[in-house]
């Protein structure tokens, strides 16, 4: 093999091992939180890259969470803003985020009326990392964590009603592991 052939072969290998940053990164990702079933929930989100370092994400979830004596069933919506810290690799890389969350939950226990609802509004912030794998069908792995402060509002709750609603009020952790498909 001649020297020029070896150089061409080596250049081709390096191109595929370390692709040029001009290759278009995916701008959209559909994700599923794989930790959600632990708390009897399903959580999905869609992220859209709006610039090299900024993205918007909309998450939705349904839960059938059970605490000590109270069942919580309902849904939530979480719009989120992300700032990626490496402008060349987004939507892959490390990010900081801020988000709003709305929850609408029906509460059930032996001590509550059938129509008791808990609605929460929360603000939070966090950080995480997201990695994109594959070329033909890119998929993602994301790990994130942070904190949220939830403010509760009740419908049809009597003064004597007691619940385990402290898991949805005040400061709470927010974390997850998402798998997704990028396009």
N, C-alpha and C positions, 0 to 999 in steps of 0.2 A: 504494500500500500504506500503510495507516494505521500510526501509531506503535505501537499495541498489537499489530498483526500482526507488525511488525518485531521487537518485543521477544519475542514468542512464538517466532518463527522462530529468532532468535538464541539464545534459551534452549534450544530443542530441539537446535540444532547443538552448543552447549556441552555439553549432557548426553551426547551421543554421542561427542564428542571427549574429554571428561574425565568418565568415568562415576563415579557415587557410590561411595564405599568400602563402602557397604552391600551392593553386588552380591556375591553369594557367590563366593568364590574356589574353584577346584577343590581337593579334599582328597586326590586320588590321582593319581599319574603313573606311566605305564609308559615306560621309556626304553631306548634302544639307543646304545651307545658307538660312534661312527663312526670313531674312531682305532684300535680293536681289530684290524681286519684287517691293519694295518701289521705287527703282530707275530703274525700268523696266529692270531687269537683272535676269539671272539664273546663280548661282554659285555652283559648286560641287567640292569636293576634296576627295582624298584617302590618308590615313595616314598609314605608316608601321613602327612598332616599331623595331628598329635595335639593341637595347640593353636595359637593364632595365631603363636607363634614357634618351635615345636618340631616336628620330624618324625623319623620312623624310616624307614630305607631298607634294603632287602635286595637285594644284588647277587649275581649268579651269572655264572660265565664258564667257557668251555671253551677250552683252548689247545692248539696244536700248534706251539709255539715251537721254533726251531732256533737254537742258538748255534754257536760255532766248530766243535765236534766232538761235541756232545751234542744229542739231540732230547728235548724235554719234551712229554709229552701228558698231559692231565688236566683237572681242574676245580678251581674255587675258589668259596668263599662269603664274602661280605663284608657283615655287618650293620653299620649305621652310624647314628649319632645326629647330627642337625643342629640348630643354633641359628641362626635367621634374625635378622638385625640390625635389620630393620624390621618391627615387629609388624603393620602395616596391609596389607602387600602379600604376605606369604608365601602360597604357596610360591614367589613371585617375590621377587627381591632377593639381597642378599649374605648369605653364611652362613659359619660356621665349623663344622667337623665333627670327630668322633672315630670311629674304626672299628676293628674286629677283622677279620682275614682268615685263613681256613684254605685251604690248597692241598694237593691230593693229585695228584702227578705221577708218571708212569712215565718213567724215564730210559732212553734208548737210545744206545749208541755202540759202537764196535768193542772198547772196553776194559771194558765192563760186562756183568754177567750179565743174562739176560733178565728177571729178576724184581726189579730194583732200583727202589725207589720213594723219592721225596722227598716228605715232608710238611712243610709250614711252618705256623707259627702266628705271626701278626704283629699289632702294634698301631701305629696311626698317627693322624695329625691333618692337617688341611688347611683350605683356604678356597676359596670359589668364588662364582659368581654364576649365578642362574637367572632366565630371563625367560619370561613366559607371553604368547602371542600368540593372537589370534582370540577370538571369542565363542561361536559355535555349536559348533565343534569346537576347543577350545583346544589348542595345541601348545606345546612348551617347547624352549628352547635353554639348555643348561647348560655352563659351562666351569669346571673345577676343577683344583686342584693341591694337592700336599702331600707328605708323606714317611711311610714305613712302616719299621719294624724287624722283620725276619723272623728267626725261629729255626728252623733246619732239624732234621729227624729223618729218619733213613734206615732202610729195610728192605732186607736182603740186599745191602748194599754191602761189598765186601772192602776191606781196608786198601790194597791196591795199585791199586784202581780210581781213575782220575782223571776228573773231569768239569768242565764249565764251569758249575757250579751257583752260582757267586758272584753271578749275576744274580738269584737267589732267596733270598739270605741277607744278613743285616746290614741297613744302611740303604739304602733304595732310593726313588727318586721314584715318585709316583703322580699321574697327570694324565689328563685326558680331556675329550672333547667329546661330550655326549649330546644326542640329539634325542628328544623324547617326546610322548606324548598325555596330556592331563590330563582328568580327569572327576571 
